C-alpha cells in the first residue's frame, strides 16, 4: 500500500514537471514567433546585397532604405492591385525611387525549375541592395534566399539550406504545407550544382 502511494506521487510529480516544461517550451516558442512578427523578420542574407523580410509597411520600407540602401523590392506574394498592403508598398517604393517587382509563388506549392530560373534571373538582374519579402518572411522568402545563396552568391549548399530553418520562422516538417519549399530546394539541388545531396 505504502509503495503504491509512493509510485503514484512520483508519477504525478513527473507529469507535473513535464507539463511545466511543455508550457515553458510553448511560451518560448510563442515569444520567438512574436519577436519575428514584431521585427518584420528582417534579416541580412548577404549584407549590403540581399535582404529578406515579412510584409513591410511603408515606414519599414523607408527605414530599410535609410539603413541598408535598398534599391529593389521583390514581392513574392504577386501583384495584388487594389489590396491596401500592395498599393501602399508600391506607392512607398515609387516615392523612394525603389524598383518594385512582383513574383507570385505559394508556400504550399513546389516551384518548377523554370519558375526557379525566372526568380533567380530576376534576383540576379535587380539593382542591389535587394529586399525580397512574402507575408511572414519565413517560407517563400526562405526559398528565394536559399536560391540566391546557391545560384547567385555561390555560397554553398549548407549556407543556402540554412535559410529554410526555424531561425527564420520556417519549420521543415514534412506534413506541413510549407514543406513544399524544402522539397523544391531538394529537387533543384542537382540543377544548382549540388549533385550528391
Secondary structure as UniProt FT lines:
FT   HELIX           2..39
FT   TURN            40..41
FT   STRAND          43..46
FT   TURN            47..49
FT   STRAND          50..53
FT   HELIX           58..68
FT   STRAND          72..75
FT   TURN            76..77
FT   TURN            81..82
FT   HELIX           84..96
FT   STRAND          99..102
FT   TURN            107..108
FT   HELIX           113..125
FT   STRAND          130..133
FT   HELIX           140..147
FT   HELIX           148..152
FT   HELIX           157..161
FT   TURN            162..163
FT   HELIX           166..168
FT   TURN            174..175
FT   TURN            177..178
FT   HELIX           179..192
FT   TURN            195..196
//
